[in-house]
Amino acid sequence: DFALRLRDKRTNDQTEYEAICKGLELLLDASTEAVEVFGDSKVVINHLTEEYNCASDLLYPYFVKCLNLMTKFCFITLYWVPRE
């Protein structure tokens, strides 16, 4: 577990992307090879699994950063977990 304080206002999806990116960075620093990502934003998880096209100018930079980080792992699985 980790905590991340964001200083600027962000949308829920931006926040989800930030959390995923930071988590992936921490796991890379720990030399982790296999990762399971659980997220409650269906949009973000479906962007990263490429089931949805990321057409948002606001989210695209986060999407690209996460994809680049994801390529550094041998194995990665993403799961959407509904908020309820």
C-alpha positions in Angstrom: 0.0 0.0 0.0 1.1 3.6 -0.6 -0.4 7.1 -0.3 -0.1 9.8 -2.9 -1.0 13.4 -2.3 -2.0 15.3 -5.4 -1.7 19.1 -5.1 -3.8 20.1 -8.1 -7.4 19.3 -8.8 -7.9 16.3 -11.1 -10.8 14.3 -12.4 -11.4 10.8 -11.0 -9.9 9.2 -14.1 -6.8 11.4 -13.9 -6.4 10.4 -10.3 -6.7 6.8 -11.2 -4.1 7.1 -13.8 -1.7 8.9 -11.4 -2.2 6.1 -8.8 -1.5 3.4 -11.4 1.6 5.2 -12.8 3.0 5.7 -9.3 2.3 2.1 -8.3 4.0 0.8 -11.5 7.0 3.0 -10.8 7.4 1.7 -7.2 7.1 -1.9 -8.5 9.8 -1.3 -11.1 12.0 0.1 -8.4 11.5 -3.1 -6.4 12.4 -5.2 -9.5 9.0 -6.7 -9.8 8.4 -8.7 -12.9 4.7 -9.8 -12.6 2.0 -7.3 -11.7 -1.8 -7.4 -11.2 -3.5 -3.9 -11.3 -6.9 -3.5 -9.8 -8.7 -0.2 -10.6 -12.2 1.1 -10.0 -12.3 3.3 -13.1 -13.8 1.2 -16.0 -12.6 3.9 -18.4 -9.0 3.8 -17.3 -8.8 0.0 -17.1 -10.4 -0.3 -20.5 -8.1 2.3 -22.0 -5.0 0.4 -20.7 -6.3 -3.0 -21.9 -7.1 -1.2 -25.2 -10.7 -2.2 -25.2 -11.5 1.5 -25.4 -9.7 4.1 -27.5 -8.2 6.9 -25.4 -9.4 9.9 -27.4 -9.4 12.3 -24.4 -6.7 15.1 -24.8 -6.8 15.3 -21.0 -6.2 11.6 -20.3 -3.9 10.7 -23.2 -0.6 11.8 -21.6 -1.4 9.6 -18.6 -2.4 6.7 -20.9 0.9 6.9 -22.8 2.9 7.1 -19.6 1.2 4.0 -18.1 1.5 2.1 -21.3 5.3 2.8 -21.4 5.6 1.7 -17.8 3.6 -1.5 -18.5 6.0 -2.6 -21.2 8.8 -2.9 -18.6 7.1 -5.8 -16.8 7.3 -9.4 -18.0 3.7 -10.1 -17.0 0.9 -7.6 -16.3 -2.9 -8.1 -15.8 -5.4 -5.4 -15.3 -8.8 -5.9 -13.5 -11.7 -3.5 -13.2 -13.3 -3.7 -9.8 -16.7 -1.9 -9.5 -16.9 0.8 -6.9 -19.9 -0.7 -5.1 
